[in-house]
């Protein structure tokens, strides 16, 4: 789910408004989702609201992008993305929750991720993340391999993953990390040694 929903690249106009020290609003009109130059006539509207009271350790935001950006030329079906994130710092710990909803035409997916981090010392910290995602009609899994003769998986599926991480600060603004991650699904979506499987090899 991380990095899959919210576009990493877009070009356009953006306006920011600070309502008060705790609340900021943003609106944007952009050419596309992860495509520059644009490849269609559609435009995407984006909006964000962020609530972060000073000195509270709380940060809550909701973001949406809506536009026709799927098909080169015409733009195709409208894609709708809703992304909500809440994080909270509690002494040496921080916790967070991320919820996403994505829909293009009929296919859609919805997912949630919970994460936490704890700083044992100024030099060492540990973190964990768990994600659960439900994909309908290939909304998330359209790029996954499928049983021949099909080339992509367009059915329903549930995917989940867990990540454990240890971080060691070796210099200012430089951290070495060790991660262990496992990915799982209720369908044979992963290539494991050349064989379709419901789990990926731990990484």
Residue pairs with C-beta under 8 A, 6 or more apart in sequence:
1 98
1 100
1 111
1 113
1 131
1 133
2 98
2 113
2 131
4 140
5 81
5 83
5 100
5 102
6 63
6 65
6 81
6 83
6 100
7 33
7 34
7 65
8 34
9 33
9 34
9 35
9 36
10 28
10 30
10 31
10 32
10 33
10 34
10 36
10 44
10 46
11 30
11 31
11 32
11 36
11 38
12 28
12 29
12 30
12 31
12 43
12 44
13 28
13 29
13 30
14 26
14 27
14 28
14 30
14 46
15 26
15 27
15 28
16 24
16 25
16 26
17 24
17 25
17 26
18 24
19 25
21 53
21 54
22 51
22 52
22 53
22 54
23 49
23 50
23 51
24 49
24 50
24 52
25 47
25 48
25 49
25 50
26 46
26 47
26 48
26 49
26 50
27 45
27 46
27 47
27 48
28 45
28 46
28 47
29 43
29 44
29 45
29 46
30 43
30 44
30 46
30 67
31 37
31 38
31 43
31 44
32 38
32 39
32 40
32 42
32 44
32 67
32 69
33 44
33 65
33 67
33 69
33 79
35 69
39 72
39 73
40 68
40 69
40 71
40 72
40 73
40 74
40 75
40 76
41 73
41 74
41 75
42 67
42 68
42 69
42 74
42 75
42 76
43 67
44 65
44 66
44 67
44 69
45 65
45 66
45 67
46 63
46 64
46 65
46 66
47 63
47 64
48 61
48 62
48 63
48 64
49 61
49 62
50 59
50 60
50 61
51 58
51 59
51 60
51 61
52 58
52 59
52 60
57 88
57 89
57 90
57 94
58 86
58 87
58 88
58 89
59 85
59 86
59 87
59 88
60 84
60 85
60 86
60 87
61 84
61 85
61 86
62 82
62 83
62 84
62 85
63 81
63 82
63 83
63 84
64 80
64 81
64 82
64 83
65 79
65 80
65 81
66 78
66 79
66 80
66 81
67 75
67 78
67 79
68 74
68 75
68 76
68 77
68 78
68 79
69 75
69 76
69 79
70 76
70 77
70 79
70 104
71 77
76 104
76 105
77 104
77 105
78 104
78 105
79 102
79 103
79 104
80 101
80 102
80 103
80 104
81 100
81 101
81 102
82 100
82 101
82 102
83 98
83 99
83 100
84 98
84 99
84 100
85 96
85 97
85 98
85 99
86 96
86 97
87 94
87 95
87 96
87 97
88 94
88 95
88 96
92 118
92 119
92 120
93 116
93 117
93 118
93 119
94 116
94 117
94 118
95 114
95 115
95 116
95 117
96 114
96 115
96 116
97 112
97 113
97 114
97 115
98 112
98 113
98 115
99 110
99 111
99 112
99 113
100 109
100 110
100 111
100 112
101 108
101 109
101 110
102 108
102 109
102 110
102 139
102 140
103 139
104 139
106 137
107 135
107 136
107 137
107 138
107 139
107 142
107 154
108 135
108 136
108 137
108 139
109 133
109 134
109 135
109 136
109 139
109 140
110 133
110 134
111 131
111 132
111 133
111 134
111 140
112 131
112 132
112 133
113 129
113 130
113 131
113 132
114 129
114 130
115 127
115 128
115 129
115 130
116 127
116 128
116 129
117 125
117 126
117 127
117 128
118 125
118 126
118 127
119 125
120 126
122 169
123 168
123 169
124 166
124 167
124 168
124 169
125 166
125 167
126 164
126 165
126 166
126 167
127 164
127 165
127 166
127 167
128 162
128 163
128 164
128 165
129 161
129 162
129 163
129 165
130 160
130 161
130 162
130 163
131 159
131 160
131 161
131 162
132 158
132 159
132 160
133 140
133 158
133 159
133 160
134 156
134 157
134 158
135 141
135 156
135 157
135 158
135 159
136 156
137 154
137 155
137 156
138 152
138 153
138 154
138 155
140 157
140 159
141 152
141 153
141 154
141 155
141 157
141 159
141 187
141 189
142 152
142 153
142 154
143 152
144 152
144 153
144 189
145 151
145 152
145 153
145 189
145 191
145 196
146 152
146 153
146 154
147 188
147 196
153 187
153 189
155 187
157 185
157 186
157 187
157 189
158 185
158 186
159 183
159 184
159 185
159 186
159 189
160 183
160 184
160 185
161 181
161 182
161 183
161 184
162 181
162 182
163 179
163 180
163 181
164 179
164 180
164 181
165 177
165 178
165 179
165 180
166 177
166 178
166 179
167 175
167 176
167 177
168 175
168 176
168 177
169 175
170 176
179 203
180 202
180 203
181 202
181 203
182 199
182 200
182 202
182 203
183 190
183 199
183 200
184 198
184 199
184 200
185 198
185 199
186 198
187 198
188 196
188 197
188 198
189 196
189 198
190 196
190 197
190 198
190 199
190 200
191 197
192 199
192 200
192 201
193 201
